[in-house]
Structure formats: C-alpha cells, structure tokens
Amino acid sequence: MLDRLIDRIVRHLAYRTTRLFLRYQDRYVKHMAAGALYGHNQALGDVFSRCMGINQLSLQTNGEKLLQEGVLRLSSPNPVIFDVGGSVGAWSMPLIEMAKVLDVQAKCFVFEPNPIAFKLLQDNLPQENVQLFQYGVGFTDGEVTLYDQWDNPGSSKTSQYKEAITTIEQTAAMPVVINQIKLDSFCEQQTINKVDFLKIDVEGNELDVLRGASTLLEEKKIKVIQFEFNAMNVLSRSFLKDFYKVLEGYSMFRLLPDGLVALGSWHPGNEVFRYQNLVAIEEKEISGGTRGHNGWNSLIKY
C-alpha cells in the first residue's frame, strides 16, 4: 500500500517537474550547460534514457517478461518460438514457465554455439517442448570464429567481433570455432513453416541473423521479432536503418517496462547505440492477427 502511494507521488512530481522543465528549457540550458555540471547533466541524461527504454538491463523490469506474456497470449494456440543466442537460458526459462502457467503448448528452439554455455543451457532448461541446438545463427552456413572472454569462458558476451571483448569488455579474447546455420536453412531442414516469436541476442550480429532469414521474412513467416541494439552495432557497422530495410512490412517498436512505443518511420534520432530491446511486428498481425486487433493494442502504449 505504501509503495503504491509513493509511486503515485513520484509519478505526480515527475509529471509536474517535466512540464516545468519543458516550459523553461531555454533558461535551464543557459545556466546548466557548463563544464562543471557535465557529470550532473550526463547522469540526468542516463535517467531520461532509461525512461525511454534505453539501458534498462533487467529482464524483470525492462518489459521483456511482459512481451513474452503478450506473445504467448496473442499467438497461435501452439506457438513456435526461437531463442537465438540462448546463452545459459536466462531468457527462455521464464518464458517456458509462463507458458505452463497460461497452459500454452509453446515449442521452443534454443540456439547457443558456445560449448561451455551450451552445457549450462542443457542443465538449466527442461526437455519437454524444448529443443537445444549448438549452432550459431547468421548469414551463412558453415564454420565461423567467435570470441569469448579469456577470464570468463562461456560468457554471454561471446561475439563474432573481437573488439566486443578487447575494447568493450576490456579483457583478453579467446577464439572459439563454431558451426553456424541460416534460419532459412534450419527451417527448411526441420520443416518449420512459421515462427511466432524470434528473439535475437548475438552481440552485434543481429542484422546478419535476419539476413539469413530473408525467405522467411519475405514470406512473412516470422510474426514477432525481438532484438538488441546497442554499442555492438558500432562494431558490426549495422545501423537501425539497415534493420528497417531488412524488415520491410514490419512495424518497429522500442520495448518499455509497460509495453511498446512505436518508432514509426526511420529517423536518425533513433540511431542510439546503447542497450535497448527493439521489437518488429508483422503489420498484418497488428491490423488483424490470430487473436484480434485489440490484443496488440493493449501492449502498444504510444
């Protein structure tokens, strides 16, 4: 009860303060745009970024669990879900548990190429309705080299880009040769005709995962896609504009703690290379969808 009261007070103060700030923003900038206050302004910028769904790191509070529940409720009765970059199962585990609670017979395919992480994944995930594959996923089929942390093998930061380890994580990199497959190839081999939910977290290689699913995307056989966009995209030289091009026929959203905010058409202001979860939904799913238009509207807040 007390927490709810505090939340209401904070929300009211934030709303009033924001209105005052916007009204007198020129005066604020005049007095605050000073080198001595740079750290203060940077801290405020970080807070505002989190309010926009940027640098919200916790699965418990960044809206990912809300999105998982929404997809399970709104997809077909037996949804097919791909977790690309499964690591040790931190994303798939709550989804599988939620599917049980909602009595949804979801079929999960989890891909993790790092051999150490894959062993932990096998230990963590149940086998019922879950299939695990020790593959990387990308733009080509065959062997590729990943880079893991030398002092933390099996890390979730494993990437095809060595600088992700040496520059961003600032530690020594250890090469790991793995097998990679395109989603188009995998679905053809497994006779999978549709994917209700595709989650991608591959440390900068997200765009190549989508390029390797070009046939699935052209035929709109993937309904909802969640992918990370962050500093790793600087290393892979992949812009948000590139994702818009690959995801033609999909609407783009940023994930917030309470739902989705529409990004609309591409705009350079959305090229923010900081941690965020973006969501692409096939446009016909929003306008009609398996369970109806009002369902997605309940998640799309703005």
Secondary structure, DSSP 4 states (H G I P E B T S, - for coil): -HHHHHHHHHHHHHHHHHHHHHHTHHHHHHHH-SGGGHHHHHHHHHHHHHHTTBS---TTTSSHHHHHHHHHHHS-SS-EEEEES-TTSTTHHHHHHHHHHTT---EEEEE---HHHHHHHHHHS-STTEEEE--EESSSSEEEEEEEETTSTT-TT-BS-HHIIIIIS-S-EEEEEEEEE-HHHHHHHHT---EEEEEE--TT-HHHHHHTTHHHHHTT-EEEEEEEESTHHHHTT--HHHHHHHTTTEEEEEEETTEEEE--S--GGG---SSEEEEEEEHHHHHT-SS-HHHHHTTB--
